[in-house]
Amino acid sequence: GAAWLPLDPELPAARLAFLIEDADARVTLTQAQWLSRLPIGHDAWTLDALPNAEAGEPINVEANDLAYVLYTSGSTGQPKGVMNQHGALMNRLHWMQDAFPIGPNDRVLQKTPYNFDVSVWEFFWPLITGATLVVARPDGHRDPAYLSQLIQQEQVTTLHFVPSMLRAFVEEPSLVNCHSLRQVFASGEALPMDLVRRFMGQHPAALVNLYGPTEAAIDVSVWRCSADDVIVPIGKPIANLRLYILDEAMQPLPIGSIGELYIGGVGVARGYLKRPDLTEERFLASPFVAGDRLYRTGDRCRFLADGNIEYLGRLDHQVKLRGQRIELGEIDAALLAQAGVRDAATGPASGEFLVR
């Protein structure tokens, strides 16, 4: 019945302390080698020395109970925690199983860092379907040659790539030897059409484009790619999700007109942790479905004639690097100092940014 918060131990100690304090984390599960990274006095348990405890009564978890909190980049310089609920997560997992079924003969590669929401379905999808979970080594997701070797060795059938890493993977000569691979999912960045054609020209696996923000339980739309496509849309909504393209007055726009994408349905998060002002700004009551809430994405989109949605960029200055959302207001001086960039006390030189 508890919620989890993933922490990257390589973050600066001050950032880790902020996340733990901001989330009111009661206890941290870690390894002994990372204890020195945590705030002094914080209750931490190492996985090789967990305290003894008697089994308690079974917990009845409800759909609107909190499942996990993931922090995303914030324009004010501080990250913001997104609160996702059990019902939203279960809807996302069950949709994926219905649309792209896997079973005991499948092996799913878990390679996404666990502070990125794609890792959530990588972990839980195989565990609820009887498939095998194959866990890559730390930082293995950055090494195409290692990934190719692991896919062949473990007979991986299913995996995910951020498009920029998929491009690196198609450069790997041994891709053609990954015969077990039957479906590849891409999300986190816009998927270019030239990359779709290049991948499909080298491998017969199905390529699927997914779209969704952290604020809506991982993914909200899907498009099955074809080498004959002219563009790569973000597709149509998944089960129990609703997508709207609205103008500045929150009125629906006709096919072909560009507006802001809004998300409704069971996948929408509870809001931002301890940020009622920002929650009120981004999570709105739906004027279309009674009792529904809409998340305004800040993404520019338009409906195509066939009902699919085309992504056209951002309405603000947010950028993405390998799937990670970055607000330009959050270029952390501590990160710069850790990386040894110039005068970290005053920030980067004019026009120079370091993003990790």
C-alpha positions as CSV (number, residue, x, y, z in Angstrom):
1,G,0.0,0.0,0.0
2,A,3.0,2.4,0.0
3,A,4.2,4.5,-2.9
4,W,7.7,4.4,-4.3
5,L,10.1,7.2,-5.2
6,P,13.1,6.3,-7.4
7,L,16.4,8.1,-6.5
8,D,19.4,8.2,-8.8
9,P,22.4,7.7,-6.4
10,E,24.7,9.6,-8.8
11,L,22.8,12.9,-8.3
12,P,24.5,15.5,-6.2
13,A,23.9,14.9,-2.4
14,A,22.0,18.2,-2.2
15,R,19.6,17.2,-4.9
16,L,19.0,13.8,-3.2
17,A,18.4,15.5,0.1
18,F,15.9,17.8,-1.6
19,L,14.0,14.9,-3.1
20,I,13.8,12.9,0.1
21,E,12.7,16.0,2.1
22,D,10.2,17.2,-0.5
23,A,8.6,13.8,-0.8
24,D,8.6,13.2,3.0
25,A,10.2,9.8,2.3
26,R,9.9,7.7,5.5
27,V,12.7,5.2,4.5
28,T,15.2,4.7,1.7
29,L,16.1,1.2,0.4
30,T,19.6,1.3,-0.9
31,Q,23.0,-0.5,-1.0
32,A,25.8,0.1,1.5
33,Q,28.0,1.8,-1.1
34,W,25.4,4.6,-1.5
35,L,24.7,5.4,2.2
36,S,27.1,8.3,2.2
37,R,25.1,10.0,-0.5
38,L,22.0,10.2,1.8
39,P,21.2,13.0,4.3
40,I,22.6,12.4,7.8
41,G,20.0,11.0,10.1
42,H,17.6,9.8,7.3
43,D,16.3,6.3,7.9
44,A,17.9,4.1,5.3
45,W,17.9,0.3,5.0
46,T,20.5,-1.6,3.0
47,L,19.2,-4.5,0.9
48,D,21.7,-6.9,2.4
49,A,20.6,-6.0,6.0
50,L,16.9,-5.4,6.0
51,P,15.3,-5.3,9.5
52,N,13.3,-8.3,10.6
53,A,9.5,-7.8,10.4
54,E,6.5,-9.9,10.8
55,A,4.0,-10.2,8.0
56,G,1.1,-7.8,8.4
57,E,-2.4,-7.9,7.3
58,P,-3.0,-7.8,3.5
59,I,-3.6,-4.3,2.2
60,N,-6.6,-3.5,0.0
61,V,-5.2,-1.1,-2.5
62,E,-7.7,1.2,-4.2
63,A,-7.5,2.6,-7.7
64,N,-7.0,6.2,-6.5
65,D,-4.3,5.2,-4.0
66,L,-0.8,6.6,-4.7
67,A,1.5,4.2,-6.6
68,Y,4.6,6.2,-7.3
69,V,6.1,9.7,-7.4
70,L,8.5,10.7,-10.2
71,Y,10.2,14.0,-10.3
72,T,10.5,16.0,-13.5
73,S,12.4,19.1,-14.4
74,G,10.9,22.4,-13.1
75,S,11.0,25.9,-14.7
76,T,11.6,27.4,-11.2
77,G,14.9,25.6,-10.8
78,Q,13.5,22.9,-8.5
79,P,12.1,19.6,-9.8
80,K,8.4,18.8,-9.2
81,G,7.0,15.4,-8.1
82,V,4.2,13.9,-10.1
83,M,1.8,11.7,-8.2
84,N,0.5,8.7,-10.2
85,Q,-2.2,6.4,-8.9
86,H,-2.7,2.6,-9.0
87,G,-5.7,2.7,-11.3
88,A,-3.8,4.7,-13.9
89,L,-0.8,2.4,-13.8
90,M,-3.0,-0.8,-14.0
91,N,-4.9,0.7,-17.0
92,R,-1.7,1.3,-18.8
93,L,-0.3,-2.2,-18.1
94,H,-3.5,-4.0,-19.1
95,W,-3.9,-1.9,-22.3
96,M,-0.3,-2.9,-23.3
97,Q,-1.0,-6.6,-22.7
98,D,-4.2,-6.4,-24.7
99,A,-2.6,-4.5,-27.6
100,F,0.8,-6.3,-27.7
101,P,0.4,-9.6,-25.8
102,I,3.4,-11.3,-24.2
103,G,3.6,-14.5,-22.2
104,P,5.9,-17.2,-20.8
105,N,7.9,-17.5,-24.1
106,D,8.7,-13.7,-24.1
107,R,11.7,-12.0,-22.5
108,V,11.5,-8.3,-21.8
109,L,14.7,-6.2,-21.5
110,Q,14.7,-3.8,-18.5
111,K,17.3,-1.2,-19.4
112,T,15.7,2.2,-18.7
113,P,17.0,4.0,-15.6
114,Y,14.4,3.6,-12.9
115,N,13.9,7.4,-12.4
116,F,12.4,7.5,-15.9
117,D,8.8,6.3,-16.2
118,V,9.3,3.8,-19.0
119,S,11.1,1.6,-16.5
120,V,7.7,1.1,-14.7
121,W,6.2,-0.9,-17.5
122,E,9.5,-2.6,-18.2
123,F,9.5,-4.0,-14.6
124,F,5.8,-4.8,-14.2
125,W,4.5,-5.9,-17.6
126,P,6.5,-9.1,-17.7
127,L,5.9,-9.8,-14.0
128,I,2.1,-9.7,-14.4
129,T,2.1,-11.8,-17.6
130,G,4.5,-14.7,-16.9
131,A,7.1,-13.3,-19.2
132,T,10.8,-13.2,-18.2
133,L,12.4,-10.0,-17.0
134,V,15.9,-9.5,-18.2
135,V,17.8,-6.7,-16.3
136,A,20.6,-4.9,-18.1
137,R,23.7,-3.9,-16.2
138,P,23.9,-0.3,-14.9
139,D,24.5,2.2,-17.7
140,G,24.1,-0.7,-20.2
141,H,21.4,1.2,-22.0
142,R,24.1,3.5,-23.4
143,D,26.1,0.7,-25.1
144,P,24.6,-0.6,-28.4
145,A,27.2,-3.4,-28.7
146,Y,26.5,-4.6,-25.2
147,L,22.7,-4.4,-25.8
148,S,23.0,-6.4,-29.0
149,Q,25.1,-9.1,-27.3
150,L,22.6,-9.2,-24.4
151,I,19.6,-9.5,-26.7
152,Q,21.2,-12.5,-28.4
153,Q,22.4,-14.1,-25.3
154,E,19.1,-13.8,-23.4
155,Q,16.8,-14.2,-26.4
156,V,15.1,-10.9,-25.7
157,T,11.8,-10.5,-27.6
158,T,10.7,-7.0,-26.4
159,L,12.4,-3.8,-25.5
160,H,12.2,0.0,-25.6
161,F,14.4,2.7,-27.0
162,V,14.4,6.5,-26.8
163,P,14.6,7.4,-30.6
164,S,18.1,9.0,-30.2
165,M,19.4,5.7,-28.7
166,L,17.5,3.7,-31.4
167,R,19.5,5.6,-34.0
168,A,22.7,4.5,-32.2
169,F,21.4,0.9,-32.1
170,V,20.7,0.8,-35.8
171,E,24.4,1.7,-36.3
172,E,25.4,-1.5,-34.5
173,P,26.4,-4.1,-37.2
174,S,25.2,-7.0,-35.0
175,L,21.6,-5.8,-35.0
176,V,20.9,-8.2,-37.8
177,N,21.8,-11.1,-35.5
178,C,19.1,-10.2,-32.9
179,H,16.8,-12.8,-34.4
180,S,14.7,-13.2,-31.2
181,L,13.6,-9.6,-31.2
182,R,9.9,-9.2,-32.3
183,Q,8.7,-5.9,-31.0
184,V,10.4,-2.6,-30.3
185,F,8.7,0.4,-28.5
186,A,10.0,4.0,-29.0
187,S,9.0,6.9,-26.8
188,G,10.4,10.0,-25.0
189,E,11.2,11.9,-28.1
190,A,9.8,12.6,-31.5
191,L,10.4,9.5,-33.8
192,P,11.8,10.6,-37.2
193,M,10.5,8.9,-40.3
194,D,14.0,8.3,-41.7
195,L,14.8,6.3,-38.5
196,V,11.7,4.2,-38.9
197,R,12.6,3.3,-42.5
198,R,16.2,2.6,-41.5
199,F,15.3,0.3,-38.7
200,M,12.7,-1.6,-40.7
201,G,15.2,-1.9,-43.5
202,Q,17.5,-3.8,-41.2
203,H,15.2,-5.8,-38.9
204,P,11.7,-7.4,-39.2
205,A,10.6,-6.6,-35.6
206,A,7.5,-4.4,-35.3
207,L,8.2,-0.8,-34.3
208,V,5.7,1.0,-32.2
209,N,5.7,4.8,-31.4
210,L,4.3,5.7,-27.9
211,Y,3.6,9.1,-26.5
212,G,2.9,10.3,-23.0
213,P,4.0,12.6,-20.3
214,T,5.0,11.6,-16.7
215,E,1.8,13.3,-15.6
216,A,-0.4,10.7,-17.3
217,A,1.0,7.3,-16.3
218,I,3.7,6.7,-18.9
219,D,1.9,6.7,-22.3
220,V,-1.5,7.9,-23.6
221,S,-1.3,7.3,-27.4
222,V,0.1,4.7,-29.8
223,W,1.0,4.4,-33.5
224,R,2.2,1.2,-35.2
225,C,4.9,2.2,-37.6
226,S,5.1,1.3,-41.3
227,A,7.9,1.9,-43.7
228,D,5.3,3.3,-46.1
229,D,4.3,6.2,-43.7
230,V,5.0,9.7,-44.7
231,I,5.2,11.0,-41.1
232,V,5.2,9.3,-37.7
233,P,2.1,10.5,-35.7
234,I,1.7,9.9,-32.0
235,G,-1.4,8.0,-33.0
236,K,-4.7,7.6,-31.1
237,P,-5.5,7.3,-27.4
238,I,-5.0,4.1,-25.5
239,A,-7.8,2.4,-23.6
240,N,-9.8,4.7,-21.2
241,L,-7.8,7.8,-22.2
242,R,-9.2,10.9,-24.0
243,L,-7.2,13.4,-26.1
244,Y,-8.3,16.9,-27.1
245,I,-6.7,19.6,-29.2
246,L,-7.9,22.9,-27.9
247,D,-7.4,26.6,-28.5
248,E,-6.6,29.2,-25.9
249,A,-10.2,29.3,-24.8
250,M,-10.2,25.5,-24.3
251,Q,-12.5,25.1,-27.3
252,P,-12.0,22.0,-29.7
253,L,-10.2,22.8,-32.9
254,P,-11.1,21.3,-36.3
255,I,-9.0,18.7,-38.1
256,G,-5.7,20.2,-39.3
257,S,-5.7,23.2,-36.9
258,I,-2.8,23.5,-34.5
259,G,-3.5,23.8,-30.8
260,E,-2.5,22.5,-27.4
261,L,-2.9,18.8,-26.5
262,Y,-5.0,18.0,-23.4
263,I,-5.3,14.6,-21.8
264,G,-8.3,13.2,-20.0
265,G,-9.3,9.8,-18.6
266,V,-8.1,7.4,-16.0
267,G,-4.4,7.9,-16.8
268,V,-4.2,11.5,-15.5
269,A,-2.1,11.9,-12.4
270,R,-3.3,13.2,-9.1
271,G,-1.2,16.3,-9.5
272,Y,2.1,17.7,-8.3
273,L,3.3,16.9,-4.8
274,K,3.1,19.9,-2.5
275,R,2.5,22.2,-5.5
276,P,-1.2,23.1,-5.3
277,D,-0.6,26.2,-7.4
278,L,1.0,24.3,-10.3
279,T,-1.5,21.5,-10.0
280,E,-4.3,24.0,-10.4
281,E,-2.6,25.5,-13.4
282,R,-1.9,22.2,-15.2
283,F,-4.7,19.9,-14.1
284,L,-8.1,21.3,-15.0
285,A,-11.8,20.3,-14.7
286,S,-13.0,18.9,-18.0
287,P,-15.7,20.9,-19.8
288,F,-16.5,17.8,-21.8
289,V,-16.9,14.9,-19.4
290,A,-18.5,15.4,-16.0
291,G,-16.0,14.6,-13.1
292,D,-13.1,14.2,-15.5
293,R,-9.8,16.1,-15.2
294,L,-7.6,17.3,-18.0
295,Y,-3.8,17.7,-18.0
296,R,-2.6,20.4,-20.3
297,T,0.6,19.1,-21.9
298,G,2.1,22.2,-23.4
299,D,2.6,20.2,-26.7
300,R,1.5,21.6,-30.1
301,C,-0.5,19.1,-32.0
302,R,-3.1,18.7,-34.7
303,F,-5.6,16.0,-35.7
304,L,-5.1,14.3,-39.0
305,A,-7.9,13.4,-41.3
306,D,-7.8,9.8,-40.1
307,G,-8.2,10.7,-36.5
308,N,-4.5,10.3,-35.6
309,I,-2.6,13.1,-33.9
310,E,0.6,14.7,-35.2
311,Y,3.1,16.1,-32.7
312,L,4.5,19.5,-33.7
313,G,6.7,20.6,-30.8
314,R,6.4,22.6,-27.6
315,L,4.6,25.7,-26.7
316,D,7.3,26.7,-24.2
317,H,11.1,26.4,-23.9
318,Q,11.2,22.9,-22.5
319,V,13.6,20.5,-24.3
320,K,14.3,16.8,-24.2
321,L,17.6,15.0,-24.0
322,R,17.4,11.2,-24.5
323,G,13.9,11.3,-23.3
324,Q,14.5,13.4,-20.2
325,R,12.5,16.6,-19.9
326,I,14.6,19.6,-19.1
327,E,13.4,23.1,-18.2
328,L,16.0,25.7,-19.0
329,G,15.3,27.3,-15.6
330,E,16.8,24.1,-14.0
331,I,20.4,24.2,-15.1
332,D,21.8,23.1,-11.7
333,A,24.9,24.9,-10.5
334,A,25.7,21.8,-8.4
335,L,25.6,19.6,-11.5
336,L,27.9,22.1,-13.3
337,A,30.3,22.0,-10.4
338,Q,30.3,18.2,-10.3
339,A,31.1,18.2,-14.0
340,G,33.8,20.8,-13.6
341,V,32.4,23.4,-15.9
342,R,34.1,26.7,-15.7
343,D,33.0,29.0,-12.8
344,A,30.2,26.9,-11.4
345,A,29.5,29.5,-8.7
346,T,28.1,31.9,-11.3
347,G,26.7,29.2,-13.7
348,P,27.7,28.5,-17.3
349,A,29.1,31.0,-19.7
350,S,26.7,32.9,-21.8
351,G,24.9,30.6,-24.2
352,E,26.7,27.5,-22.8
353,F,24.6,24.8,-21.1
354,L,25.7,21.4,-19.7
355,V,23.0,18.8,-19.6
356,R,23.6,15.4,-18.2
